[in-house]
Amino acid sequence: MILQALAWYLAILIVGWLAFPLAYRFLPALADRGYSLSRTLGWLVWGYLFWLLCSLGVLRNTRGGLLFTLALLALLSLLALRRRSSGQPVEKDAAPPPGLLDWLKANWRMIATVELLFALAFGSYALLRAANPEAVGTEKPMELAFINAILRSSRFPPHDPWLSGYAISYYHFGYILVAMLAKLVGSSGGVAFNLGIILVFALTAVGSYGLVYNLLARGG
């Protein structure tokens, strides 16, 4: 569980850094330029690309498909870096416009705070879920069944875990997001169920901090 939690932590960290240029490019009005939301943004964009291409039959639900769409996310960020702040395209061989690295250096304290908060939220809730990992009560067994069904489906829409030969007829994009990280790092459905809850909690914590930070910066 510890190694799996660390793998998820590193995976979402990489996804967040890959997506930050997109946030920096398209959220210029925010004081943190979307840094506190970059993990969530990257996870959603990556997940949407993967879901769409798998649903269209272009990709299969495999680790290779996950890495391919992660590369697409990186490409989108690269394209965002190659555009001027005005939104006008630059020459083909021009270097990325200056500003991003300078901004990172100037805001390292905010970045360190976000990283520390995410690590504390992720780690503390991981300890709590380790002491109470059961998927019982309300819709938890259904959620676990959906995650396992998605992990075992080669294409989308994923198989219905209760009705053989049919696809899930319930909204399931959130479970695809969890199953993506599980398949990428090799987690079982049960472990992914708990780590998905932990990750959402940590993302909510840094997202809330970012909301307050941006509101205070704008008010100041």
CORTAMO-V400458 format. One line per field, one symbol per residue. phi: phi as a letter, one per 40 degrees, with the letter a starting at -180 (. if undefined). psi: psi as a letter, one per 40 degrees, with the letter a starting at -180 (. if undefined). Layout:
phi=???
psi=???
This chain:
phi=.ccccccccccccccccccddccccbbcccccfgccbccccccccdccccccccccgcbbcbccccccccccccccccccccbcdcgccccdcccdcchcccccccbccccccccccccccccccccccccacccbgfccccccccccccccccbbcccccbbdgbccbbcaccccdcccccccbgccccccdcccccccccccccccccccdccccccc
psi=ddddddddddddddddddeddddddefeeidefedeeddddddddddddddddddeediigidddddddddddddddddddeiideeiiiideiiiiiddddddddfdddddddddddddddddddddddegehgiibeddddddddddddehdiiiiihedgheiiheiheddddddddddddefiiddddddddddddddddddddddddddddddd.
